């Protein structure tokens, strides 16, 4: 009871007025990181479609889908996504001094973990919805892949 009123007053005067602008500032890098994840998934699936249209090889298609499943763990391909979130390092430095926000690296790491998890979910869902072994008509495979990709991105 003794601490509640001064704590509420402190939050109301010193923190609450800044929360909206802080959230907006932080969401820029986070949103661009997740947008990059979406773009990477889209690009990789488009490459699978293009490769299949050139070769019409279902064995190669299966290999490409298997490689897609490893995308979340491919640090080279995921790096551009992670770099977008590294901008938080600079933004959080100001918060660190103003609001005593610590563990900036933890915030960045957790965000990157969520990005990897999102990619894992996307490729898993893609694999579940599209199974090359169940595709009898190779003429419709590219169209089916495109439809599955759009469904996953939705």
C-alpha positions, 0 to 999 in steps of 0.5 A: 500500500505504501509503494503502490501510489508512488509507483503508479504515479511514476509510471503514469508520469514517466513511462506511460506517455512514451509507451506508444512511441517506444512501441512504434520505434521498436516495431520498425526493425521487428516488422522488417525482420518478419517481412524479410522472413516472408520474402525469403520463404517466397523466394525459395519456393519460387526457385523450386517452382522455376527449377521444376518448370525447367527440369520437370524432374520429380526426384529433383523436386523432392530434393528441393522440398527437402532442402526447403525444410532445412531453410530455418537452420540455414544461417547464411540464408536467414542472416538477412532476416536477423540483420534487420532485427539487429537495428534494435541494438541502437534503438534499445541503447536509448531505452537502456539509459532512459528506462533502465532497460537491460538485456538488450541482447536477450530481446534481439535473440528472442526476436530472432528465435521467433523469426526462426520459429516462424520459418520452421512453421512455414516450411513445415506447413508447406511440406504438409500441404504439398507432398511431391510423392502425391502429385500424379499429374506433373503438369499441375505441380507448379500450379499446386506449389504456387497455391500451397505457397500462397496458402502458407503466406496467408 
